[in-house]
Amino acid sequence: MAVISNGTTLIDNGTLDGAIPTGKMTLIKTLTASSSATLSFVDGASDVVLDDTYDEYVFKFYNMHPSNDNTSFMTNFRDGESAYDATKTTTIFRSGHNESDSATQLGYLTGYDLAQGTGVQYLYEGIGTDNDQSCSGTMTLYNPSSTTFVKHFISNFTGYRYNEYTAHWFVAGYCNVTAAIDGVQFTMSSGNIDSGVIKLYGIGG
């Protein structure tokens, strides 16, 4: 028995038609930090794909640990040139709670957003260097190859800060360029990325 919609066969004898997008996640590239100044995903380099193959690209971060205490994890985007300096406008807020249950946080962070800025975008702030301190999360980049629309991105991070806080960071914004975004780079605000794993996935296709 076939399932047909508007003249298109969707399922035939229990098998999904190959032309129907499934929204599956495809692992593109894994980078592992080892005292790394930067970790970069560049279209066409080292088997990285950042083009119109997928409409949505998801970065997953596992235990990003800095070499310097009280350090921030950051990103920036390349728009066809050699520098990671795409113009961005962003918004950011966080919640927080300390181990002693004596303080909480919830608010917008005016010092970490960008308004048509070309500098790095903070994704998580204040990571500690204790052996058990790090941050983890996700960042999604939508339609990076579009030459018509701005390129939207959104991130969601949690971590263990230098001052024994847990904090949850929410960042969103767009690269205000019509050129395609062909590279994404990650750094710490000081020192190196001592350890951690970043996986890049394509959604759909």
C-alpha positions, -999 to 999 in steps of 0.1 A, spaced: 0 0 0 13 34 -9 9 68 8 4 95 -18 0 132 -12 -9 157 -40 3 131 -66 36 124 -50 43 90 -35 57 94 0 58 58 12 55 26 -8 54 -8 8 67 7 40 97 24 24 101 62 24 107 76 -11 144 86 -15 134 121 -27 116 129 5 138 149 30 141 132 64 157 159 84 184 134 96 216 146 112 248 139 92 281 141 110 304 163 88 335 168 110 349 164 145 376 186 159 394 178 192 412 205 211 446 200 225 461 233 237 445 248 206 445 286 200 416 282 176 393 255 162 380 264 127 355 249 103 362 261 68 341 251 37 361 229 14 390 224 39 396 192 58 364 176 44 343 204 59 310 213 42 294 248 48 274 253 16 239 247 3 242 209 9 222 215 41 199 243 52 209 239 88 243 233 104 246 223 141 278 225 161 278 204 193 304 213 220 315 188 246 334 199 277 353 230 264 380 235 289 403 266 290 440 269 298 433 302 317 410 306 346 378 328 343 379 326 305 351 330 279 343 307 249 337 327 217 329 324 180 333 344 148 324 340 112 342 344 78 323 358 48 345 348 19 377 367 29 406 356 50 395 372 83 368 361 107 351 394 110 316 392 96 293 420 108 269 408 135 240 420 155 232 398 185 212 394 217 221 375 249 208 366 283 217 341 310 204 325 342 227 313 370 228 296 404 257 289 428 266 258 447 259 273 481 223 281 471 229 317 482 226 336 449 208 334 416 210 354 383 187 361 355 191 389 330 202 405 297 239 410 293 245 443 276 282 440 277 283 408 256 260 416 227 270 432 194 254 459 173 268 458 138 301 446 153 328 426 136 344 413 168 340 379 184 307 368 199 307 354 234 289 321 238 298 314 275 317 334 301 338 327 331 348 291 326 372 278 353 404 257 350 396 232 378 397 197 363 359 194 365 351 228 350 341 233 314 311 244 292 290 224 268 263 233 243 250 237 208 251 264 181 229 263 150 237 283 118 210 286 92 215 288 54 251 299 55 254 298 17 226 323 11 236 354 -9 202 370 -4 194 369 33 213 376 65 227 344 82 209 336 115 225 317 143 214 307 178 233 290 207 225 274 240 253 267 266 256 255 301 288 252 322 307 252 354 322 286 361 353 296 380 333 308 410 313 276 415 283 288 396 262 270 370 251 294 343 229 289 312 237 312 283 213 320 254 227 338 224 211 346 191 217 370 162 226 373 125 256 379 103 245 410 85 261 402 52 248 390 19 280 371 11 280 334 21 295 324 54 322 299 45 340 296 79 333 295 116 360 298 142 360 292 180 385 306 206 389 314 242 391 350 253 426 343 267 450 314 265 441 282 246 413 257 243 430 232 266 406 204 257 372 197 243 354 183 213 333 200 186 312 181 162 296 197 131 264 182 117 243 189 87 205 187 90 184 174 62 197 167 27 
